[in-house]
Amino acid sequence: MAPPTPPAPLTSPAALIALALAGLAALLPPPQWGAGQERAAAGVTIDTLPRLVYTAHRGGALESPENSMSGLTAAYRGGAASVLDVDVRMLRDGTLVAMHDSTLDRTTFSRGPVRELDARQWREVRLRGTRPAERPPTLAEVLDRFGGRVVLMLEAKDPRSLERLAAMVHGRGLTASVLVNSRHPEVARAAHALGLRAQLWRSARQLRTDDPSRWRTYVDVLDVDHRARDEDLRRAVRSGIARVWAHTVNTEQDRDRALRLGCDGIITDAPRRLTGAGGRARG
């Protein structure tokens, strides 16, 4: 049987929104509906996060191999971060996987576009820097391992994956403990319309002309470039969006500036370094 044809690329914000709002009924049923509800109900949620939030960016990419299960586990068990950030891409058969880049070249021993693989081929991929060499996880594995135990920030690298991602989060009862991150306001709006908690990230250049108050009705977390001008960060903090977190902050000086300007979250590749956390183990 020939592999499924990849969905056509989206060409406009309207197309993105139309895709996200098309409905979840056409998707395959999500695995084990309700399997995560007890975990989420008894566990950590976005609304129970501390006043100051530290996020392990890509699982703490300066301290562990990024987007690896071992790295995410180390960040979780270490206790330095309240949120684990995971990048999400879609394979040609619709499988969602943890991977930042559009190609395998930088972080694995394989080469080529991520979207050209299927689930079987994905199981053959091995990550650089892991001992013994481990395969990168699927999103299902990440959700099943950490869902309801820690807040997860899932960056939807492929907007076309949004419906499938929503089905997986809803199916595990994890909407209260998962943020869906994107750099596109229209994707954040679509995520909100699908019943997800939306996060929107913006670069220093974008923040020069942004009016973040326009997004306050559907963005739960505004993710701002710490290199932005003071006045732009202050405008973000005053936008009416509940939480404003700075990325990607890896020095104490940059952390202190972001906090002084009113940000209430730090997204970092080095959570243990910035928090001074030792080996506080979580189950």
C-alpha positions, 0 to 999 in steps of 0.5 A: 500500500502506498504511504498516505499523501501528506496534507497540502501546506497551509497558505494563509491564516484563514486556512490554518483556522479553517483546518483547526476548526474543521472538527475532530470527528474525522480523526481516528479515535484517540487512544484510551479516552479518559485514561489520564483524567484521574492523573490530571485531576489529582496532579499539577495544572496550569492554574496551580503553577507557582507565582514564578514559573521555570520551564525546561526548554526542550527538556533543558537542552544545555543540561540533557539531550534535547527532546529526549525521554532521558532529558525530560525525565531528568528535568522532571525528577530534578525538580528545577522546572515546573513546566517541560517544553517539548517540540512536536512535529508530524510524520507522514502517517500522522504520528506526532513526535518530539523533534525541534528541527524539520530535519533529523540531521542535527540531533540524530544519527539519521538524515533527511526531513522528519515529515518523510518518515512513518512510525515504523521508520521513526523507531529506527532513529537514534539521538545523538548524545544519549548513552545508550543511544535512545530513540526520540519519543512520540508525543503519545509516550511523552503524554503517557509518561508525564501527563498530569504529573507536570505541566507540559508545553507543546510547541506545534511546529506543524500547524496542520497537526493541531487537530490530532494534538487536540484529540490526544490531549482531550483523550487523556483528560490533560487540557488543564495541564498542557499548553499548546505553543505557537508563534502564529496568533491564528494558530493560538486562536485555533488552539483556544477554539479547540478547547486547549490552553494556548501559548504564543511566542514572539521575537524581539523584532515582532514585539516592537510593533505587536499589540499583545492586548489584542490576544488576551481573550484567547492566549493564556501565556505570552512567550516573549523574547528576553532580548526585546526592548524594555518598553516592549516587555513592559507593554507585554506585561500590561497586556492583560494576558495572565502570564508573560514568560521570557525565552530563552534565558540562560544567564542570571543577568538576563533572568533578573532583567526579565523579572525586574520588567515584570515577567513571571516566568523563565524559559531556559535551557539550563533550569538547574543552573538558574534555580540552583536546584539540587537533586530533588526527586519526584516520582 
